[in-house]
Amino acid sequence: MQLTESLQPLTCGRELGDCLVAGMTFRELQASMRRELVGGEAIVLAENVWIAPETLMCLLEADPPTLVMGDEVVARGSGSSDERVDVSDSGVLVCYPWDLLTLQERVLERLTESRIEGDLHARATVDGIVVLGEGSRVLPGVYIEGVAVIGRDCKIGPNAYLRGMHMIGDGCHIGQAVEVKNSILYHNTAMGHLS
């Protein structure tokens, strides 16, 4: 199957599959999407696309159509259907680095509950959902608004403000009075105080 020539995966010093999104690599995110599909072999996706699994499931119930996002063909069914379905509302085509932020937002908005494996201080405030990795510490005065996935062995705060949708990798340090909004921080990133 040949998908549109312009669907070249993002390259910015690392392979797209190795880019972090919502606490996992893009490759792991696509694998988890495919695991949710029953009969997923009936549809072939471009390397740099993510589509909400429930949308794909609905499309697989019948003869799978050709999936498009705008003018780009992102997936083809193995059946004989000539139907074209635009999945722009439930998917993300990753062509540029900032598309990873859009993808992360779509994935993180699907989280429904917090999971705390580290130390969330009693004087920290969470107004949303937090996934806190083992060995990580959220210090007093930290305010988390939105959804934050924080890796292992991180130190957040004191008095930091995280708002929007975040993925903070393993071994990161977010210092005193730092504000972070809608970000992907790779492993071992340090943001000093007042950043």
N, C-alpha and C positions, 0 to 999 in steps of 0.2 A: 504494500500500500504506500502510495506517495501522498504525503500531506503537503500543503502549500509551501513553496520554496522559502517564503519569508519567515517561516516559523523556526528560525535558528535559535537554539537555547542560549540564554544569557552566559556570557563569559566575562568575568571581571577579576581575573587572577585566580579563580577557583572554578571548578565545575559547578554547574547549577545544582546537581544532585547533592553536593556537599554544603550548599548554602543553608544556614539555619533559619527556620521559620517555626514560631510557636513551640519551641522546645524540642524540635527534632530537625533532621536534615530534610531537604526537599525530597530526596529519594525515599526516606522513611515515610514521609507524609503521603507520597503517591502509593507506596506499598500498602499503607493502612487503608487508603481509599479503595484499592483493588481488593483487599481482603473482605471488605464489606459487601462486595458485589457477588451475587450469585449469578452464574452464567456470564461473568465479566469477559470471557474470551470472545464473546460475540461482538465486541467493540474494541477498536484500536485507537488509543489516545496518542496525541503528540507528546514528545518528551517534556515539554515545558508548559503543560496545562494541568490544572486541578479543577475538577468539577465536583460539586457536592454529591456524595454517594446516593442520597435519596433521589436526586434528579436523574442520575444514571440508571438507577433501579427502575424508575417509571418508564424510561425510554427503552429498557431492555425487555419489558413485558411483551412488546410486539416486535415486529420486524425492525431492528435498530436502524435509525435514520443516520444521515450525515449531520454532524454537529458543527455549528459555526459560532464564532464570536465576531460579530460585525461581518467583515468580508473574509475573514480567515477560517479555513477549514481546520478544526482542531481534533476531530475524531470521525472515523467512518465505521459504520456497522458492517458486519460480514454478510448481511442478508441482501435482498434485492431492492430494498426501498430506495426511492429517489427523493424521498422527503428530506427537507433541510430544516433543522430546528436550531434557533438561536439560543444558546445557553449562557449568554453574557451575564444575566442576572444571578446565576448560580455557580459561575466558574471564574477562574482567573487565568489569563494567558501571561506567562512571565517572559518578557522580552528585555526589560530594563531593571536595574537594581531596585527602583522604587516600586515595581510591581510586587516585590516580595512583601512590602508593607501592606499592600492591598490584600494579598493572599493571607498574610498573618491575621488581619482584621477578620476576614471571612472565617478562618479556622477558629480563632479565639472566641468569636461571638457564639460559637456552638457549645462552649464550656458552660456547665450548669452548676457546678459546685467546686468549692475550694478543697485543696488537699495540702495539708501542712505536715511536712516531715522534718522541718528545721525548727528554729526558735523564733516565734513571732511574739515580740515583747507586748506586754499587757497595755502599754501606753502608745502603741502603734495603732493607727486607724485604718481599717479596710472598708472601703465603700465599693464593693464589687467582688471579684473572684480572684483568689491568689492560689497559685500552685508553687509551693516553696520546697525546694530540694533539701535533701539530707545535709546536715552540717552548715546550712545557711542561717544567718541571723538578721532579723529585721529589728533595728534598734528603736529606742523611744523617740516619739515625735514624728515618725515616718507616717506619711499619709499616702495611701494607695487608692486611687480612684480609677475604676475601670477593671481591666483584666491584666494580670501580670503573671507570667510564668518565669520563675526565678530558679536557676540551676542549683547545683550542689556547691557547698563551700563558698558562698557569697556573703558579703557584709554590706547591708543597706542602711545608710544613715549614720548618725542620728539626723532627725529633722529633714529628711529628703522628701520630695514630692514626686510621685510617679502617677501620671495621668494618661488615660487612653489605653491603648493595647501595647503590651510590652513582652519581649522575650529577652531575658538576661541570661547569658550563658554561664557555665560553671566557672568558679574562681573569680568572679567579678567583684569590684568594690565600687559602690556608689557612696560618695562621701557626704560630709556635713552640708546641709542646705542646698543640695543638688536638685534641680528639676529636670525630669525626663518625660518626654511625651512621644507616644507612638513610635517606639524604637525597637531595633534589633541590635543587641550588644553581643558580640562574639565572646567566646571563652577568654578568660583572663584579661578583661578590659577593666581599666581603672578610670573613674571620673572623679577627680579631686574635688575638694570642698568648693562651694560657690560656683560650680560649673553650670 
